[in-house]
Amino acid sequence: MHSYDTLLDECNDLEIEVYEMDNMKCKGLYGDDVIWMNKSLPSIREKRCILAEEVGHYHTTTGDILDLSSLENQKQELKARAWAYEKLVPFSKIIQAHNLHIANRYELADFLNVTEDFLDDALDWYKSKYGLCVSISNFTICFEPLRVLEMFDWIETSSLQYGT
């Protein structure tokens, strides 16, 4: 699982500088290969979620998008968030959680090392992108209510010979 430190290492590999700052009015900010993180975020999980979104800006955003009254800027903000959702809440980890018998959203957020709010936002985003369900290999992930269904290959009993 990606930890906050792993994301910091990825930033280093991408030559993105990361600074934790006091007295920020926002949770995080990206610009010109620098990420500023609000030092007073309440948990390492929230820092991880915010850092992932800011790295998403590195990968998806162009120009100054601070004015979120602009529809184009809102779209770029959503692209960065979507990048973070796919990074921290990938389908493969949802399926892995299912296989580990993780039973609810709280346990899933804990397993993924994200906040419950981030998990809920990620699942809402997936639902807006894929609809109520998405199929991956022999699994179907349903977003509302959240569940994973596993498909099995069944042998048709009508084609079997019973001792005759």
C-alpha positions as CSV (number, residue, x, y, z in Angstrom):
1,M,0.0,0.0,0.0
2,H,1.2,3.5,-0.8
3,S,2.1,5.4,2.4
4,Y,2.6,9.1,2.7
5,D,6.4,8.5,2.7
6,T,6.1,6.5,-0.5
7,L,4.2,9.4,-2.1
8,L,7.0,11.7,-0.9
9,D,9.5,9.4,-2.6
10,E,7.5,9.5,-5.8
11,C,7.6,13.3,-5.6
12,N,11.3,13.2,-5.2
13,D,11.6,10.9,-8.2
14,L,9.5,13.4,-10.2
15,E,11.7,16.3,-8.9
16,I,8.7,17.8,-7.1
17,E,9.6,19.7,-3.9
18,V,7.2,19.2,-1.0
19,Y,7.0,21.7,1.9
20,E,4.7,21.5,4.9
21,M,3.7,25.1,5.9
22,D,2.0,26.7,8.8
23,N,-1.0,29.1,8.4
24,M,-2.1,27.9,5.0
25,K,-5.7,28.7,4.1
26,C,-6.0,25.6,2.0
27,K,-5.1,21.9,2.6
28,G,-2.6,21.8,-0.3
29,L,-1.3,23.7,-3.3
30,Y,0.7,22.7,-6.4
31,G,2.6,25.0,-8.7
32,D,5.8,24.9,-10.8
33,D,7.0,21.5,-9.4
34,V,6.4,22.5,-5.8
35,I,3.7,21.2,-3.5
36,W,2.8,23.1,-0.3
37,M,1.0,21.0,2.3
38,N,-0.9,22.5,5.3
39,K,1.1,21.4,8.3
40,S,-2.0,21.4,10.5
41,L,-3.8,18.6,8.7
42,P,-5.2,16.4,11.4
43,S,-3.9,13.0,10.3
44,I,-1.3,11.3,8.2
45,R,-4.1,9.7,6.2
46,E,-5.5,13.1,5.3
47,K,-2.0,14.3,4.4
48,R,-1.7,11.3,2.1
49,C,-5.0,12.0,0.4
50,I,-4.1,15.7,-0.1
51,L,-0.6,14.9,-1.3
52,A,-2.0,12.4,-3.9
53,E,-4.4,15.1,-5.2
54,E,-1.5,17.6,-5.5
55,V,0.6,15.0,-7.4
56,G,-2.4,14.6,-9.6
57,H,-2.2,18.3,-10.4
58,Y,1.4,17.7,-11.5
59,H,0.2,14.9,-13.9
60,T,-3.0,16.5,-15.2
61,T,-3.1,20.3,-14.7
62,T,-1.9,23.2,-16.9
63,G,-1.7,26.8,-15.9
64,D,-3.2,28.6,-12.9
65,I,-6.4,27.1,-11.8
66,L,-6.9,28.9,-8.5
67,D,-10.1,30.6,-9.7
68,L,-12.6,27.7,-9.3
69,S,-15.4,29.8,-10.6
70,S,-14.1,29.0,-14.1
71,L,-15.6,25.8,-15.5
72,E,-12.3,24.9,-17.2
73,N,-10.5,25.2,-13.9
74,Q,-13.1,23.0,-12.2
75,K,-12.6,20.3,-14.8
76,Q,-8.8,20.4,-14.2
77,E,-9.4,20.2,-10.4
78,L,-11.6,17.1,-11.0
79,K,-8.9,15.5,-13.2
80,A,-6.4,15.9,-10.4
81,R,-8.8,14.4,-7.9
82,A,-9.6,11.5,-10.3
83,W,-5.9,10.8,-10.6
84,A,-5.7,10.6,-6.8
85,Y,-8.8,8.4,-6.6
86,E,-7.3,5.9,-9.1
87,K,-4.0,6.0,-7.3
88,L,-5.2,5.5,-3.7
89,V,-8.4,3.5,-4.3
90,P,-7.7,1.3,-7.3
91,F,-10.1,-1.5,-8.3
92,S,-7.4,-4.1,-7.6
93,K,-7.3,-3.0,-3.9
94,I,-11.1,-3.1,-3.6
95,I,-11.0,-6.6,-5.0
96,Q,-8.1,-7.5,-2.6
97,A,-10.2,-6.1,0.3
98,H,-13.1,-8.3,-0.8
99,N,-10.9,-11.4,-0.8
100,L,-9.7,-10.5,2.7
101,H,-13.3,-10.3,3.9
102,I,-13.2,-6.6,4.7
103,A,-16.8,-5.9,5.6
104,N,-17.6,-2.2,5.6
105,R,-16.4,1.2,4.4
106,Y,-14.6,2.0,7.7
107,E,-12.5,-1.1,7.3
108,L,-12.0,-0.5,3.6
109,A,-10.8,3.1,4.3
110,D,-8.5,1.7,7.0
111,F,-7.2,-1.0,4.6
112,L,-6.5,1.6,1.9
113,N,-5.0,4.0,4.3
114,V,-7.3,6.9,3.2
115,T,-9.9,8.9,5.0
116,E,-13.5,7.8,4.9
117,D,-14.5,11.0,3.2
118,F,-11.8,10.4,0.5
119,L,-13.1,6.9,0.0
120,D,-16.7,8.1,-0.3
121,D,-15.6,10.7,-2.8
122,A,-13.6,8.2,-4.8
123,L,-16.6,5.8,-4.9
124,D,-18.9,8.6,-6.0
125,W,-16.5,9.5,-8.8
126,Y,-16.2,5.9,-9.9
127,K,-20.1,5.7,-9.9
128,S,-20.3,8.9,-12.0
129,K,-17.7,7.5,-14.5
130,Y,-18.9,3.8,-14.8
131,G,-22.5,3.8,-13.5
132,L,-23.6,1.6,-10.6
133,C,-21.2,-1.3,-11.4
134,V,-18.0,-2.1,-13.3
135,S,-16.7,-5.5,-14.3
136,I,-13.0,-6.3,-13.9
137,S,-11.9,-9.8,-14.9
138,N,-14.2,-12.2,-13.1
139,F,-15.3,-9.5,-10.5
140,T,-18.1,-7.0,-10.6
141,I,-17.7,-4.0,-8.3
142,C,-21.0,-2.4,-7.4
143,F,-20.8,1.1,-6.0
144,E,-24.2,1.5,-4.4
145,P,-24.4,-0.3,-2.1
146,L,-20.7,-1.1,-2.2
147,R,-20.0,-4.7,-2.8
148,V,-17.8,-7.0,-4.9
149,L,-19.3,-10.0,-6.8
150,E,-17.1,-12.8,-8.0
151,M,-18.1,-14.8,-11.0
152,F,-17.3,-18.5,-11.2
153,D,-17.3,-20.8,-14.1
154,W,-20.0,-23.4,-13.5
155,I,-20.1,-26.8,-15.2
156,E,-23.5,-27.4,-16.6
157,T,-25.0,-30.4,-14.8
158,S,-27.2,-31.2,-17.8
159,S,-24.1,-32.1,-19.8
160,L,-22.7,-34.5,-17.2
161,Q,-23.2,-38.3,-17.5
162,Y,-24.4,-39.9,-14.2
163,G,-23.1,-43.5,-14.4
164,T,-24.9,-44.4,-17.5
